[in-house]
Amino acid sequence: MSLCLLAAGKTAVFSATVFSLAWTHSVERTRWEEVWHVDQDGLQIVEARIRGSGAGMEPPEGAVLRDGWWIFTPKVPMQKKLVLAASGATSGGWTFCVDDMCRSIGASASGPLIIEVCKEPS
């Protein structure tokens, strides 16, 4: 599968069936990580991890505490795309990883970042 990351008017293409997003909560300063599966129909979250808890970060029912992380599978439908804000006003952006290659995205103010399955050329 091809995964597209659109940022600042440019598109980066990755060959991936799995990617992860991580960030630090802007108020609680707590780490949050998600693992996403990519297929032709869209993006499906398969796991989320929160390093602690706090305002807006309460682990849901069924979450398991392992090595200081609350681990769970969010109950959300498949997404056609993820739209991430890039305000530049938080303590950093996101860490976007594919195949153990990670990059920082959205750390400075810009338009939204979009992650989606690449559209096939017509």
Order of alpha helices (4+ residues) and beta strands (2+ residues): beta-beta-beta-beta-beta-beta-beta-beta-beta-beta-beta
